[in-house]
Amino acid sequence: MISHPRIVTLLLLAAVVLYQAGTVAQGTRTIGQQTAARSSDASSAAPAKPRPVATTGTSGRQWHEQEYRLGAGDKLRIEVYKQDQLSQSLQIRPDGKITLPFIGDIAAAGKTSSELRESLTTSLKEYVTNPVVTVMVQEAASAQIHVIGEVEHPGTQVMQGPRTILQALAEAGGLGEFADRGGVHVLRNTPTGLQNIPFNYKDALKGRVEPLYLQPGDTVVVP
């Protein structure tokens, strides 16, 4: 048996060192496990990245989002500030022009009201000091659509502003008794050719689809 005091002391110190080393190792493993657990919880709790939403491109804005371009038959009101003889109501002629005192004929068809105002302002500077011109569209006669088929009053309608297909059908007196509500569609001339746009009448009445806005020249067909 070992009985020397120094040897006994050394053995006791070695035992203490080994015990402490084991405790530290166990603590390190515990901390590592806790850290890993927290990382796992954080990963599961982190919000998922939003999925990209598909978008559809368009070749151009709808007519009701554009500034209206004048056409033959449109009725205008021209106001020139403090110039009563120049302020008048008139209609764009079939040749696309209007006539005003002093300046004579001036092209109007194909221009917006702002563009026509600028043209009139430039032309009047020779006769009026700092002319202030206002152009108002009173009736957009050139913006016409057609409703044909099984409606109460088929025919041509003049668009005074943005108009949906439901509004056009309502103005036409509504669908007839034998109308095919599932076959309503719009024929539209585009730069690439005639486009056939289907229209779900029943879903539109229930507000399940986006409003379908018409464009000048559109033909609404109700079979």
Residue pairs with C-beta under 8 A, 6 or more apart in sequence:
2 8
2 11
62 213
62 215
63 213
63 214
63 215
63 216
64 161
64 162
64 163
64 213
67 112
67 113
67 114
68 112
68 113
68 137
68 140
68 143
69 110
69 111
69 112
70 76
70 92
70 108
70 109
70 110
70 111
70 112
70 113
70 116
70 137
70 142
71 92
71 96
71 109
71 110
71 140
71 141
71 142
71 143
72 92
72 93
72 94
72 95
72 96
72 109
72 141
72 142
73 91
73 92
73 94
73 141
73 142
74 91
74 92
74 108
74 137
74 139
74 140
74 141
74 142
75 89
75 90
75 91
75 92
75 137
75 138
75 139
75 141
76 89
76 90
76 91
76 92
76 98
76 108
76 113
76 116
76 135
76 136
76 137
76 138
77 88
77 89
77 135
77 136
77 138
78 86
78 87
78 88
78 89
78 90
78 98
78 100
78 120
78 133
78 134
78 135
79 87
79 133
79 134
79 135
79 136
80 86
80 87
80 120
80 124
80 128
80 131
80 132
80 133
80 134
81 131
81 132
81 133
81 134
83 128
83 131
85 101
86 100
86 101
86 102
86 124
86 128
88 100
89 138
90 98
90 99
90 100
91 98
91 141
92 98
92 108
92 109
92 142
96 107
96 108
96 109
96 110
97 105
97 106
97 107
97 108
97 109
98 105
98 106
98 108
99 105
99 106
100 106
100 120
102 124
102 126
102 127
103 120
103 123
103 124
103 127
106 116
106 119
106 120
106 123
107 119
108 116
109 142
111 119
113 135
113 136
113 137
114 135
116 135
117 133
117 134
117 135
120 131
120 133
120 135
121 131
121 132
121 133
124 131
124 133
125 131
139 158
139 160
140 158
140 159
140 160
140 161
141 158
142 216
143 158
143 159
143 216
144 156
144 157
144 158
144 159
144 216
144 217
145 156
145 157
145 159
145 163
145 168
145 214
145 215
145 216
145 217
145 218
145 219
145 220
146 155
146 156
146 157
146 218
146 219
146 220
147 154
147 155
147 157
147 168
147 169
147 171
147 172
147 219
147 220
147 222
148 154
148 219
148 220
148 221
148 222
149 179
149 220
149 221
149 222
149 223
150 175
150 176
150 178
150 179
150 180
150 222
150 223
151 169
151 172
151 173
151 174
151 175
151 176
151 179
151 222
152 172
152 173
152 174
152 176
153 171
153 172
153 173
154 172
155 172
157 163
157 168
157 171
157 172
159 214
159 216
162 213
163 213
163 214
164 211
164 212
164 213
164 214
165 184
165 186
165 199
165 204
165 212
165 213
165 214
165 220
166 204
166 205
166 211
166 212
168 214
168 220
169 175
169 184
169 220
169 222
172 220
175 181
175 184
175 201
175 222
176 222
179 222
179 223
180 222
180 223
181 201
181 202
182 200
182 201
182 202
183 222
183 223
184 198
184 199
184 201
184 220
184 221
184 222
184 223
185 196
185 197
185 198
185 199
185 220
185 221
186 196
186 197
186 199
186 212
186 214
186 218
186 219
186 220
186 221
187 194
187 195
187 196
187 197
187 218
187 219
187 221
188 194
188 195
188 197
188 215
188 217
188 218
188 219
189 195
189 217
197 212
199 212
200 208
200 209
203 209
204 211
204 212
214 220
